[in-house]
Amino acid sequence: MILGNGNLFERTWYMRGFEQTLMDLSLEPELIQEVMKRVTAFFTEYFDRAFTAARGGIDLVFTADDIAGQNGLLMSPDVWRSQLKPWHAMLNARLHEHGVKILYHTDGAAHSLLEDLIDMGIDAWEALQLDAQGMDAESLKTAAGRRLAFHGGISVQQLLPFASPDEVRCETDRLIQVLGRGGGYIAAPSHAIQAGTPPENIAAMLEAVRPDVFNDMR
């Protein structure tokens, strides 16, 4: 069973507003730290209670914070490391005490924080938006090795909506070979499949991922 959603930064800007929170990171860092301290405490208690109620039935926890856009981070790496990373590291340490794995979500070009994401204690990175600037599957897999699993990567921006079925099968197979080298890849779309995506491309992706199951379904 999977349980979510520990999105610490997002919950903070839900309350303060996105633009105001980005300004606060530079102008009012003590205020943001106090808010994030309380948000982290809330999620820590939430997860503790859930684990108690589930009695060992939870295997995976979903945490998140969209910290990057198409062309780069939403803030400087130093700001992220000093003001966001410590709270996720604290929550992740508590989650691992319960014996679960952590699936962390961020879209965008967050490749420059790969080592930091590993260091803060996540087990897998989702949604792996390889269309974003600098997000190269081979480079990410080579750098991470077996220290981090990947989830996603099959483009919902370009590949699935606009490619041919043969191109979808070919690229999906390539990602499986690259990101799955030595294990550690969950093949999936990079986000929700968009309206207007040709059904035959979705079928081509499924066929490439699990031809045995797909053929049994037809």
Backbone as ProteinMPNN parsed JSONL, in Angstrom:
{"seq_chain_A": "MILGNGNLFERTWYMRGFEQTLMDLSLEPELIQEVMKRVTAFFTEYFDRAFTAARGGIDLVFTADDIAGQNGLLMSPDVWRSQLKPWHAMLNARLHEHGVKILYHTDGAAHSLLEDLIDMGIDAWEALQLDAQGMDAESLKTAAGRRLAFHGGISVQQLLPFASPDEVRCETDRLIQVLGRGGGYIAAPSHAIQAGTPPENIAAMLEAVRPDVFNDMR", "coords_chain_A": {"N_chain_A": [[0.844, -1.193, 0.0], [0.444, 2.276, -0.743], [1.095, 5.466, 0.677], [0.403, 8.911, 0.985], [0.609, 12.499, 1.484], [3.583, 13.943, 1.583], [4.204, 16.891, 1.081], [6.078, 19.349, 1.693], [7.13, 22.008, 1.135], [5.244, 22.818, -0.769], [2.843, 22.778, 0.718], [3.437, 24.851, 2.395], [3.535, 27.084, 0.65], [0.944, 26.965, -0.245], [-0.425, 28.14, 1.821], [0.798, 30.664, 2.165], [0.86, 31.699, -0.37], [2.191, 31.43, -3.657], [3.983, 33.263, -5.007], [4.524, 35.03, -2.885], [5.746, 33.305, -1.064], [8.105, 32.577, -2.404], [9.348, 35.061, -2.365], [9.572, 35.348, 0.383], [11.494, 33.421, 0.975], [13.865, 34.698, 0.449], [13.598, 37.212, 1.716], [12.3, 36.894, 4.157], [13.388, 34.617, 5.659], [13.401, 33.418, 8.217], [10.728, 33.405, 8.953], [9.62, 31.655, 7.02], [10.991, 29.333, 7.727], [9.888, 28.81, 10.212], [7.233, 28.297, 9.519], [7.577, 26.025, 7.883], [8.662, 24.295, 9.72], [6.434, 23.762, 11.316], [4.7, 22.638, 9.431], [6.156, 20.347, 8.76], [6.116, 19.057, 11.235], [3.382, 18.534, 11.396], [3.022, 16.676, 9.247], [4.715, 14.644, 10.121], [3.407, 13.721, 12.424], [1.001, 12.97, 11.244], [1.806, 10.852, 9.509], [2.886, 9.082, 11.431], [0.584, 8.37, 12.885], [-0.894, 7.174, 10.865], [0.689, 4.936, 10.204], [0.469, 3.513, 12.587], [-2.279, 2.936, 12.586], [-2.474, 1.415, 10.253], [-1.039, -0.879, 10.759], [1.333, -2.18, 9.747], [0.665, -2.365, 7.087], [1.504, -0.565, 5.156], [3.741, 0.081, 2.594], [5.065, 1.925, 1.025], [5.771, 5.382, 0.826], [4.605, 8.412, -0.462], [6.147, 11.377, -1.168], [6.578, 14.897, -1.865], [7.5, 17.842, -3.727], [7.292, 20.28, -5.986], [10.011, 21.565, -7.314], [11.237, 22.613, -9.479], [11.196, 23.988, -12.811], [10.557, 23.929, -16.374], [12.995, 24.795, -17.385], [14.841, 24.987, -15.326], [15.727, 25.245, -11.785], [13.366, 26.426, -9.287], [14.379, 28.085, -7.456], [17.537, 29.139, -6.056], [20.175, 26.668, -5.847], [21.49, 26.802, -3.354], [19.635, 28.084, -1.672], [17.575, 26.17, -1.709], [18.962, 24.016, -0.515], [19.539, 24.989, 2.048], [17.077, 25.769, 3.136], [14.923, 24.094, 2.45], [15.68, 21.379, 2.037], [16.656, 20.33, 4.601], [14.281, 19.879, 6.098], [12.882, 17.961, 4.641], [14.76, 15.912, 4.837], [14.635, 15.384, 7.565], [11.958, 14.483, 7.837], [12.081, 12.252, 6.131], [13.912, 10.603, 7.466], [12.413, 9.905, 9.696], [10.33, 8.516, 8.456], [11.719, 6.318, 7.399], [12.316, 5.004, 9.723], [10.045, 3.611, 10.152], [10.281, 1.597, 8.371], [9.639, 1.837, 5.641], [9.724, 2.548, 2.061], [10.585, 5.511, 0.184], [9.013, 7.444, -2.163], [9.69, 10.117, -4.092], [8.421, 13.081, -5.487], [9.195, 15.377, -7.996], [8.685, 17.589, -10.648], [10.287, 18.786, -13.673], [13.495, 20.458, -14.349], [15.544, 19.288, -12.398], [17.993, 18.114, -12.173], [20.45, 19.033, -11.232], [20.355, 18.738, -8.534], [20.57, 16.096, -7.936], [22.414, 14.52, -6.354], [21.872, 15.637, -3.878], [19.186, 14.951, -3.498], [19.418, 12.215, -3.204], [20.989, 12.225, -0.912], [19.228, 13.301, 0.974], [17.604, 11.239, 1.558], [15.679, 9.883, -0.033], [14.174, 7.14, -1.857], [13.304, 6.69, -4.441], [12.846, 8.552, -7.452], [10.299, 10.415, -8.822], [8.495, 12.407, -11.137], [10.215, 12.21, -13.164], [10.892, 14.079, -15.513], [11.936, 14.046, -18.476], [11.884, 15.694, -20.678], [12.522, 18.182, -19.788], [15.001, 20.764, -19.439], [18.316, 19.628, -19.616], [17.779, 17.177, -18.477], [18.779, 14.23, -18.791], [18.496, 10.85, -19.527], [20.542, 8.845, -19.584], [22.709, 10.155, -18.342], [21.653, 10.699, -15.794], [21.148, 8.103, -14.81], [23.73, 7.015, -14.843], [25.008, 8.65, -12.977], [23.503, 8.197, -10.654], [23.488, 5.422, -10.298], [22.992, 2.504, -8.439], [21.95, 3.703, -6.274], [19.611, 5.135, -6.303], [16.286, 4.799, -7.34], [14.213, 5.149, -10.285], [11.153, 6.567, -11.456], [8.836, 6.827, -14.003], [9.367, 9.07, -16.739], [8.65, 8.474, -19.415], [7.69, 10.374, -21.94], [5.031, 12.664, -21.624], [4.745, 15.019, -22.829], [5.87, 15.214, -25.406], [6.544, 12.663, -26.645], [4.384, 10.644, -26.223], [1.993, 12.098, -27.069], [2.616, 12.943, -29.702], [4.338, 11.324, -31.241], [4.878, 8.439, -33.418], [3.359, 5.13, -33.096], [5.407, 3.179, -33.385], [7.667, 4.709, -32.796], [7.127, 5.336, -30.15], [7.231, 2.776, -28.966], [9.941, 2.188, -29.438], [11.352, 4.251, -28.06], [10.408, 3.873, -25.463], [11.386, 1.311, -24.944], [14.118, 1.926, -25.076], [14.435, 3.585, -22.81], [13.829, 1.774, -20.794], [15.993, 0.04, -21.059], [18.13, 1.778, -20.481], [17.531, 3.208, -17.993], [16.773, 1.072, -16.494], [19.021, -0.426, -16.165], [20.778, -2.717, -14.374], [18.724, -2.753, -12.602], [16.113, -0.944, -10.773], [14.186, 0.739, -12.014], [10.976, 1.974, -12.651], [8.889, 1.734, -15.143], [6.968, 4.213, -16.607], [4.558, 6.786, -17.526], [5.653, 10.243, -17.72], [4.039, 11.964, -16.375], [0.554, 12.673, -15.784], [-1.236, 11.235, -18.451], [-2.002, 13.139, -21.264], [-5.034, 14.73, -22.459], [-6.212, 13.958, -25.706], [-4.085, 12.419, -26.494], [-3.074, 9.894, -28.708], [-4.781, 6.815, -28.604], [-3.524, 4.509, -29.63], [-0.865, 5.03, -29.173], [-0.647, 4.918, -26.436], [-1.213, 2.229, -26.1], [1.015, 1.191, -27.435], [3.072, 1.947, -25.71], [2.397, 0.434, -23.403], [2.655, -2.118, -24.464], [5.401, -2.198, -24.947], [6.384, -2.011, -22.368], [5.266, -4.197, -20.864], [4.977, -6.732, -22.632], [3.98, -9.333, -22.357], [1.784, -9.195, -20.56], [0.251, -7.267, -21.898], [-0.368, -8.509, -24.35], [-1.925, -10.602, -23.406], [-4.155, -9.23, -22.649], [-5.39, -8.433, -24.962]], "CA_chain_A": [[0.0, 0.0, 0.0], [1.162, 3.542, -0.779], [0.478, 6.532, 1.469], [0.955, 10.236, 0.708], [1.512, 13.153, 0.546], [4.403, 14.846, 2.373], [4.703, 17.995, 0.243], [6.338, 20.348, 2.725], [7.22, 23.345, 0.539], [3.974, 23.139, -1.412], [1.854, 23.124, 1.746], [3.805, 26.169, 2.9], [3.088, 28.159, -0.238], [-0.514, 26.959, -0.302], [-0.89, 29.058, 2.857], [1.368, 32.003, 2.0], [0.838, 32.115, -1.768], [3.426, 31.007, -4.312], [4.887, 34.4, -5.197], [4.938, 35.541, -1.581], [6.671, 32.352, -0.453], [9.404, 32.733, -3.062], [9.928, 36.288, -1.82], [9.92, 35.088, 1.787], [12.734, 32.644, 1.055], [14.972, 35.652, 0.435], [13.388, 38.377, 2.568], [11.812, 36.486, 5.482], [13.704, 33.185, 5.805], [13.043, 32.916, 9.542], [9.293, 33.132, 8.916], [9.402, 30.433, 6.247], [11.479, 28.2, 8.498], [8.914, 28.525, 11.265], [6.081, 27.664, 8.883], [7.951, 24.682, 7.449], [8.809, 23.496, 10.946], [5.103, 23.322, 11.739], [4.194, 21.738, 8.393], [6.871, 19.079, 8.932], [5.588, 18.431, 12.454], [2.056, 18.008, 11.058], [3.139, 15.463, 8.442], [5.325, 13.605, 10.953], [2.34, 13.163, 13.254], [0.061, 12.321, 10.327], [2.343, 9.559, 9.088], [2.981, 8.215, 12.607], [-0.753, 7.854, 13.184], [-1.293, 6.28, 9.769], [1.411, 3.669, 10.352], [-0.13, 2.81, 13.712], [-3.587, 2.43, 12.177], [-2.341, 0.433, 9.158], [-0.483, -2.102, 11.338], [2.264, -2.841, 8.842], [0.126, -2.493, 5.743], [2.032, 0.465, 4.263], [5.076, -0.259, 2.096], [5.649, 3.021, 0.27], [5.231, 6.709, 1.121], [4.793, 9.404, -1.525], [6.388, 12.752, -0.75], [6.651, 15.717, -3.071], [7.629, 19.292, -3.795], [7.749, 20.716, -7.303], [11.053, 22.552, -7.051], [11.879, 22.988, -10.742], [10.369, 24.182, -13.988], [11.055, 23.348, -17.611], [14.362, 25.23, -17.701], [15.734, 25.058, -14.18], [15.145, 25.254, -10.445], [12.541, 27.572, -8.931], [15.177, 28.881, -6.523], [18.937, 28.751, -6.17], [20.492, 25.441, -5.113], [21.848, 27.107, -1.965], [18.398, 28.332, -0.934], [16.916, 24.874, -1.513], [19.724, 23.196, 0.433], [19.507, 25.536, 3.405], [15.749, 26.053, 3.665], [13.941, 23.042, 2.184], [16.246, 20.043, 2.17], [16.72, 19.784, 5.974], [12.976, 19.425, 6.579], [12.614, 16.674, 3.991], [15.673, 14.922, 5.423], [14.087, 15.045, 8.883], [10.773, 13.652, 7.636], [12.488, 10.976, 5.54], [14.523, 9.783, 8.513], [11.323, 9.366, 10.51], [9.62, 7.522, 7.652], [12.535, 5.108, 7.306], [12.211, 4.3, 11.004], [8.876, 2.73, 10.023], [10.624, 0.521, 7.457], [9.032, 2.017, 4.323], [10.478, 3.235, 1.025], [10.065, 6.848, -0.084], [8.923, 7.874, -3.555], [9.658, 11.583, -4.052], [8.014, 13.686, -6.755], [9.321, 16.737, -8.497], [8.814, 17.759, -12.087], [11.221, 19.806, -14.107], [14.946, 20.303, -14.496], [16.121, 19.228, -11.052], [19.159, 17.222, -12.246], [21.587, 19.567, -10.466], [20.17, 18.353, -7.126], [20.502, 14.637, -7.849], [23.142, 14.032, -5.176], [21.168, 16.111, -2.682], [17.98, 14.147, -3.336], [19.875, 10.947, -2.633], [21.486, 12.493, 0.444], [18.153, 13.594, 1.928], [17.029, 9.986, 2.012], [14.606, 9.277, -0.826], [14.517, 5.862, -2.49], [12.968, 6.742, -5.859], [12.482, 9.878, -7.967], [9.159, 10.438, -9.733], [7.998, 11.727, -12.292], [11.324, 12.149, -14.112], [10.48, 14.814, -16.703], [13.134, 14.057, -19.314], [11.772, 16.782, -21.644], [13.044, 19.412, -19.198], [16.383, 21.083, -19.804], [19.4, 18.942, -18.921], [17.332, 15.921, -17.872], [19.199, 13.169, -19.701], [18.332, 9.559, -18.856], [21.83, 8.174, -19.439], [23.505, 10.873, -17.341], [21.049, 10.506, -14.478], [21.366, 6.72, -14.382], [25.162, 6.836, -14.578], [25.344, 9.353, -11.734], [22.813, 7.616, -9.497], [23.804, 4.008, -10.127], [21.985, 1.729, -7.71], [21.584, 4.435, -5.058], [18.307, 5.769, -6.453], [15.42, 4.267, -8.395], [13.502, 6.158, -11.065], [9.77, 6.246, -11.825], [8.323, 7.769, -14.993], [10.303, 9.32, -17.82], [8.064, 8.311, -20.747], [7.219, 11.745, -22.107], [3.649, 13.018, -21.95], [4.786, 16.305, -23.525], [6.248, 15.074, -26.803], [6.514, 11.301, -27.178], [3.063, 10.005, -26.279], [0.978, 12.772, -27.879], [2.978, 13.34, -31.062], [5.154, 10.339, -31.964], [4.176, 7.281, -33.973], [3.424, 3.981, -32.196], [6.733, 2.564, -33.457], [8.598, 5.574, -32.055], [6.82, 5.163, -28.728], [7.79, 1.486, -28.544], [11.394, 2.267, -29.494], [11.85, 5.104, -26.984], [10.095, 3.209, -24.19], [12.371, 0.232, -24.788], [15.417, 2.537, -24.775], [14.432, 4.029, -21.415], [13.899, 0.573, -19.955], [17.372, -0.449, -21.117], [19.033, 2.743, -19.838], [17.197, 3.455, -16.595], [16.637, -0.212, -15.803], [20.31, -1.12, -16.13], [21.092, -3.114, -13.006], [17.528, -2.626, -11.772], [15.827, 0.38, -10.243], [13.354, 1.592, -12.861], [9.555, 1.681, -12.807], [8.524, 2.371, -16.404], [5.668, 4.863, -16.504], [4.545, 8.129, -18.11], [6.301, 11.266, -16.9], [2.975, 12.591, -15.574], [-0.74, 12.213, -16.277], [-1.359, 11.23, -19.907], [-2.82, 14.292, -21.605], [-6.16, 14.583, -23.375], [-5.811, 14.037, -27.095], [-3.037, 11.443, -26.786], [-3.637, 8.785, -29.481], [-4.863, 5.552, -27.85], [-2.56, 3.538, -30.124], [0.43, 5.302, -28.556], [-0.724, 4.364, -25.083], [-1.087, 0.78, -26.263], [2.405, 0.9, -27.796], [3.852, 2.055, -24.483], [2.095, -0.732, -22.571], [3.224, -3.297, -25.119], [6.845, -2.169, -24.751], [6.691, -2.219, -20.95], [4.915, -5.559, -20.467], [4.344, -7.382, -23.776], [3.265, -10.54, -21.961], [0.486, -8.8, -20.006], [-0.509, -6.561, -22.919], [-0.888, -9.47, -25.318], [-2.988, -11.367, -22.764], [-5.329, -8.368, -22.532], [-6.008, -8.187, -26.268]], "C_chain_A": [[0.88, 1.243, 0.0], [0.377, 4.598, -0.011], [1.148, 7.847, 1.107], [0.144, 11.26, 1.486], [2.31, 14.181, 1.335], [5.022, 15.952, 1.54], [4.916, 19.244, 1.097], [6.37, 21.777, 2.184], [5.893, 23.75, -0.083], [2.911, 23.508, -0.385], [2.152, 24.508, 2.322], [3.307, 27.261, 1.966], [1.587, 28.104, -0.51], [-1.08, 27.991, 0.696], [-0.435, 30.489, 2.618], [1.167, 32.564, 0.607], [2.191, 31.832, -2.393], [4.422, 32.151, -4.453], [5.408, 34.916, -3.864], [5.951, 34.604, -0.917], [8.05, 32.435, -1.085], [10.105, 34.001, -2.584], [10.385, 36.076, -0.379], [11.223, 34.31, 1.93], [13.958, 33.545, 1.08], [14.834, 36.739, 1.496], [12.975, 38.034, 3.997], [12.118, 35.01, 5.738], [13.323, 32.617, 7.164], [11.548, 32.588, 9.61], [9.01, 31.833, 8.187], [9.879, 29.209, 7.015], [10.506, 27.822, 9.609], [7.678, 27.835, 10.69], [6.41, 26.223, 8.493], [8.194, 23.758, 8.635], [7.463, 22.931, 11.374], [4.48, 22.374, 10.72], [4.844, 20.366, 8.519], [6.367, 18.332, 10.156], [4.209, 17.828, 12.188], [2.184, 16.699, 10.301], [3.789, 14.329, 9.231], [4.263, 12.918, 11.81], [1.319, 12.407, 12.395], [0.55, 10.937, 9.925], [2.454, 8.598, 10.272], [1.632, 7.574, 12.923], [-1.212, 6.868, 12.112], [-0.607, 4.93, 9.882], [0.839, 2.847, 11.502], [-1.465, 2.176, 13.307], [-3.477, 1.317, 11.136], [-1.723, -0.876, 9.614], [0.386, -2.88, 10.348], [1.799, -2.958, 7.413], [0.646, -1.491, 4.733], [3.463, 0.112, 3.88], [5.815, 0.941, 1.534], [4.968, 4.325, 0.653], [5.594, 7.655, -0.006], [5.007, 10.761, -0.884], [6.648, 13.585, -1.995], [7.004, 17.155, -2.739], [8.1, 19.617, -5.198], [8.738, 21.857, -7.102], [11.75, 23.024, -8.315], [10.838, 23.17, -11.826], [11.036, 23.564, -15.201], [12.533, 23.639, -17.841], [15.297, 25.321, -16.508], [14.985, 25.073, -12.862], [14.311, 26.51, -10.212], [13.259, 28.517, -7.984], [16.621, 28.446, -6.683], [19.178, 27.447, -5.412], [20.815, 25.705, -3.641], [20.615, 27.37, -1.111], [17.673, 27.017, -0.677], [17.639, 24.048, -0.452], [19.589, 23.699, 1.863], [18.102, 25.611, 3.992], [14.707, 24.967, 3.427], [14.482, 21.647, 2.49], [16.257, 19.527, 3.611], [15.386, 19.248, 6.482], [12.587, 18.099, 5.929], [13.512, 15.58, 4.574], [15.153, 14.452, 6.781], [12.869, 14.131, 8.752], [11.151, 12.288, 7.086], [13.103, 10.045, 6.58], [13.445, 9.138, 9.383], [10.566, 8.276, 9.737], [10.405, 6.215, 7.562], [12.546, 4.326, 8.621], [11.029, 3.323, 10.986], [9.101, 1.625, 8.995], [10.017, 0.625, 6.069], [10.035, 2.638, 3.35], [9.796, 4.567, 0.702], [10.163, 7.16, -1.567], [8.71, 9.38, -3.552], [9.36, 12.15, -5.428], [8.532, 15.111, -6.892], [9.397, 16.69, -10.007], [10.053, 18.599, -12.377], [12.686, 19.435, -14.074], [15.634, 20.367, -13.135], [17.383, 18.37, -11.005], [20.33, 17.714, -11.414], [21.502, 19.195, -8.99], [20.148, 16.842, -6.929], [21.185, 14.104, -6.596], [22.454, 14.45, -3.889], [19.893, 15.305, -2.432], [18.32, 12.786, -2.739], [20.264, 11.144, -1.177], [20.35, 12.731, 1.44], [17.276, 12.374, 2.208], [15.887, 9.413, 1.213], [15.104, 7.982, -1.475], [14.246, 5.859, -3.987], [12.529, 8.155, -6.218], [11.406, 9.72, -9.024], [8.841, 11.918, -9.981], [9.038, 11.649, -13.417], [10.934, 12.751, -15.462], [11.686, 15.016, -17.622], [13.058, 15.089, -20.442], [12.349, 18.088, -21.101], [14.538, 19.548, -19.499], [17.393, 20.317, -18.945], [19.028, 17.608, -18.307], [17.592, 14.772, -18.855], [19.199, 11.835, -18.972], [19.666, 8.879, -18.596], [22.672, 8.828, -18.356], [22.965, 10.653, -15.932], [21.307, 9.102, -13.95], [22.831, 6.482, -14.038], [25.541, 7.469, -13.246], [24.733, 8.675, -10.51], [23.202, 6.169, -9.238], [22.659, 3.269, -9.458], [21.522, 2.442, -6.441], [20.188, 5.027, -5.107], [17.545, 5.103, -7.584], [14.709, 5.415, -9.094], [12.118, 5.644, -11.438], [9.299, 7.277, -12.839], [9.223, 7.856, -16.205], [9.732, 9.207, -19.223], [7.228, 9.562, -21.03], [5.741, 11.858, -22.453], [3.586, 14.366, -22.66], [5.008, 16.146, -25.026], [6.0, 13.663, -27.337], [5.1, 10.758, -27.33], [2.051, 10.778, -27.131], [1.32, 12.923, -29.354], [3.777, 12.318, -31.871], [4.269, 9.267, -32.59], [4.234, 6.13, -32.973], [4.794, 3.295, -32.208], [7.765, 3.389, -32.699], [8.376, 5.461, -30.554], [7.423, 3.858, -28.214], [9.314, 1.561, -28.457], [11.949, 3.076, -28.325], [11.563, 4.491, -25.615], [11.092, 2.09, -23.92], [13.748, 0.794, -24.447], [15.499, 2.969, -23.31], [14.507, 2.854, -20.455], [15.326, 0.048, -19.913], [18.323, 0.47, -20.356], [18.747, 2.855, -18.35], [17.054, 2.162, -15.8], [17.92, -0.999, -15.71], [20.698, -1.441, -14.684], [19.905, -3.027, -12.067], [17.269, -1.176, -11.385], [15.049, 1.289, -11.165], [11.93, 1.072, -12.907], [9.102, 2.44, -14.038], [7.104, 2.912, -16.318], [5.717, 6.205, -17.226], [5.159, 9.148, -17.148], [5.305, 12.079, -16.083], [1.657, 12.016, -16.091], [-0.773, 12.297, -17.805], [-2.392, 12.274, -20.314], [-3.965, 13.939, -22.551], [-5.679, 14.765, -24.806], [-4.681, 13.104, -27.473], [-3.644, 10.265, -27.556], [-3.667, 7.486, -28.674], [-3.836, 4.519, -28.315], [-1.166, 3.778, -29.56], [0.472, 4.808, -27.114], [-0.556, 2.85, -25.134], [0.345, 0.396, -26.597], [3.32, 0.978, -26.581], [3.644, 0.824, -23.6], [2.705, -2.006, -23.151], [4.727, -3.361, -24.911], [7.221, -2.476, -23.307], [6.439, -3.66, -20.532], [4.231, -6.263, -21.618], [3.546, -8.611, -23.396], [1.858, -10.192, -21.447], [-0.366, -8.145, -21.08], [-1.139, -7.534, -23.907], [-1.998, -10.327, -24.719], [-4.284, -10.566, -22.692], [-6.071, -8.217, -23.852], [-6.926, -9.35, -26.686]], "O_chain_A": [[1.925, 1.275, 0.65], [-0.854, 4.619, -0.047], [2.366, 7.881, 0.937], [-0.885, 10.931, 2.077], [1.754, 15.208, 1.724], [6.232, 15.956, 1.313], [4.028, 20.091, 1.203], [5.704, 22.659, 2.726], [5.462, 24.894, 0.058], [2.154, 24.455, -0.597], [1.239, 25.245, 2.692], [2.727, 28.249, 2.415], [1.01, 29.093, -0.961], [-2.096, 28.63, 0.425], [-1.199, 31.428, 2.843], [1.285, 33.773, 0.406], [3.224, 31.976, -1.738], [5.58, 32.017, -4.059], [6.596, 35.206, -3.727], [6.902, 35.061, -0.283], [9.059, 32.372, -0.382], [11.324, 34.01, -2.416], [11.442, 36.558, 0.029], [11.97, 34.511, 2.887], [14.978, 33.191, 1.671], [15.822, 37.145, 2.107], [13.261, 38.783, 4.931], [11.203, 34.232, 6.006], [12.956, 31.446, 7.256], [11.15, 31.612, 10.247], [8.248, 30.998, 8.674], [9.241, 28.158, 6.961], [10.326, 26.642, 9.907], [7.139, 26.906, 11.292], [5.621, 25.311, 8.741], [7.949, 22.555, 8.543], [7.362, 21.763, 11.75], [3.806, 21.415, 11.096], [4.171, 19.342, 8.402], [6.207, 17.112, 10.12], [3.895, 16.747, 12.685], [1.537, 15.713, 10.656], [3.445, 13.165, 9.027], [4.227, 11.692, 11.909], [0.839, 11.34, 12.778], [-0.201, 9.964, 9.991], [2.145, 7.415, 10.129], [1.555, 6.376, 13.194], [-1.84, 5.854, 12.416], [-1.238, 3.892, 9.68], [0.735, 1.625, 11.402], [-1.743, 1.026, 13.645], [-4.282, 0.386, 11.13], [-1.864, -1.89, 8.93], [0.196, -4.079, 10.141], [2.471, -3.589, 6.597], [0.27, -1.552, 3.562], [4.301, -0.129, 4.749], [7.045, 0.983, 1.558], [3.745, 4.381, 0.79], [6.741, 7.7, -0.451], [4.152, 11.245, -0.143], [6.911, 13.036, -3.066], [6.825, 17.614, -1.612], [9.219, 19.256, -5.563], [8.351, 22.975, -6.763], [12.741, 23.751, -8.244], [9.752, 22.593, -11.777], [11.968, 22.77, -15.073], [13.244, 22.822, -18.427], [16.455, 25.704, -16.675], [13.763, 24.933, -12.826], [14.524, 27.534, -10.862], [12.793, 29.63, -7.741], [16.895, 27.472, -7.383], [18.474, 27.149, -4.447], [20.448, 24.909, -2.777], [20.548, 26.935, 0.038], [17.208, 26.769, 0.435], [17.0, 23.447, 0.412], [19.532, 22.896, 2.795], [17.937, 25.527, 5.209], [13.701, 24.922, 4.135], [13.809, 20.838, 3.129], [15.893, 18.372, 3.831], [15.359, 18.264, 7.221], [12.03, 17.22, 6.586], [13.066, 14.451, 4.78], [15.224, 13.266, 7.104], [12.755, 13.131, 9.461], [10.607, 11.273, 7.521], [12.846, 8.841, 6.574], [13.554, 7.971, 9.758], [10.208, 7.242, 10.301], [9.826, 5.131, 7.64], [12.765, 3.115, 8.62], [11.021, 2.333, 11.718], [8.213, 0.803, 8.768], [9.886, -0.386, 5.38], [11.06, 3.182, 3.761], [8.595, 4.732, 0.916], [11.246, 7.143, -2.153], [7.687, 9.87, -3.074], [9.971, 11.75, -6.419], [8.33, 15.945, -6.009], [10.092, 15.849, -10.579], [10.757, 19.053, -11.475], [13.068, 18.294, -13.817], [16.23, 21.382, -12.775], [17.802, 17.941, -9.929], [21.127, 16.907, -10.935], [22.49, 19.327, -8.267], [19.751, 16.361, -5.867], [20.594, 13.319, -5.855], [22.451, 13.699, -2.914], [19.559, 15.01, -1.285], [17.603, 12.274, -1.88], [19.916, 10.337, -0.315], [20.484, 12.402, 2.618], [16.327, 12.449, 2.988], [15.177, 8.539, 1.709], [16.308, 7.768, -1.618], [14.883, 5.111, -4.728], [11.926, 8.861, -5.41], [11.577, 8.988, -9.999], [8.925, 12.67, -9.011], [8.772, 11.094, -14.483], [10.679, 12.031, -16.427], [12.368, 16.038, -17.548], [14.065, 15.341, -21.104], [12.635, 19.004, -21.872], [15.229, 18.567, -19.775], [17.335, 20.35, -17.716], [19.869, 16.964, -17.679], [16.722, 14.403, -19.643], [19.826, 11.698, -17.922], [19.899, 8.385, -17.492], [23.282, 8.137, -17.54], [23.731, 10.446, -14.991], [21.645, 8.927, -12.779], [23.136, 5.819, -13.047], [26.307, 6.89, -12.476], [25.367, 8.589, -9.458], [23.241, 5.733, -8.088], [21.502, 3.394, -9.861], [20.795, 1.869, -5.63], [19.632, 5.386, -4.068], [18.095, 4.869, -8.66], [14.614, 6.519, -8.557], [11.928, 4.456, -11.701], [9.355, 8.477, -12.569], [9.778, 6.853, -16.654], [10.287, 9.799, -20.148], [6.179, 9.768, -20.42], [5.254, 11.257, -23.411], [2.508, 14.812, -23.051], [4.404, 16.862, -25.825], [5.33, 13.486, -28.354], [4.667, 10.447, -28.44], [1.298, 10.143, -27.87], [0.416, 13.023, -30.184], [3.874, 12.454, -33.091], [3.069, 9.2, -32.325], [5.081, 6.147, -32.079], [5.286, 2.876, -31.161], [8.64, 2.834, -32.034], [9.33, 5.487, -29.777], [8.05, 3.834, -27.155], [9.907, 1.053, -27.506], [12.9, 2.651, -27.669], [12.391, 4.582, -24.709], [11.582, 1.942, -22.801], [14.469, 0.221, -23.631], [16.513, 2.746, -22.649], [15.172, 2.93, -19.422], [15.815, -0.344, -18.854], [19.223, -0.005, -19.664], [19.635, 2.619, -17.53], [17.198, 2.159, -14.578], [17.917, -2.13, -15.224], [20.919, -0.538, -13.876], [20.058, -3.208, -10.859], [18.092, -0.296, -11.633], [15.228, 2.506, -11.111], [11.693, -0.108, -13.166], [8.944, 3.66, -13.991], [6.163, 2.185, -16.004], [6.802, 6.712, -17.509], [5.183, 8.947, -15.934], [5.707, 12.814, -15.182], [1.651, 10.984, -16.762], [-0.384, 13.311, -18.383], [-3.506, 12.301, -19.791], [-3.883, 12.991, -23.332], [-4.842, 15.623, -25.085], [-4.341, 12.997, -28.651], [-4.634, 9.689, -27.103], [-2.641, 7.102, -28.111], [-3.33, 3.741, -27.506], [-0.365, 2.847, -29.473], [1.506, 4.338, -26.637], [0.154, 2.264, -24.317], [0.845, -0.614, -26.102], [4.237, 0.169, -26.437], [4.61, 0.241, -23.107], [3.206, -2.859, -22.418], [5.281, -4.443, -24.719], [8.239, -3.116, -23.044], [7.301, -4.283, -19.912], [3.007, -6.392, -21.603], [2.538, -8.914, -24.035], [0.872, -10.812, -21.845], [-1.562, -8.42, -21.179], [-2.31, -7.397, -24.26], [-2.913, -10.738, -25.431], [-5.375, -11.136, -22.675], [-7.262, -7.903, -23.858], [-7.526, -9.307, -27.759]]}, "name": "protein", "num_of_chains": 1, "seq": "MILGNGNLFERTWYMRGFEQTLMDLSLEPELIQEVMKRVTAFFTEYFDRAFTAARGGIDLVFTADDIAGQNGLLMSPDVWRSQLKPWHAMLNARLHEHGVKILYHTDGAAHSLLEDLIDMGIDAWEALQLDAQGMDAESLKTAAGRRLAFHGGISVQQLLPFASPDEVRCETDRLIQVLGRGGGYIAAPSHAIQAGTPPENIAAMLEAVRPDVFNDMR"}
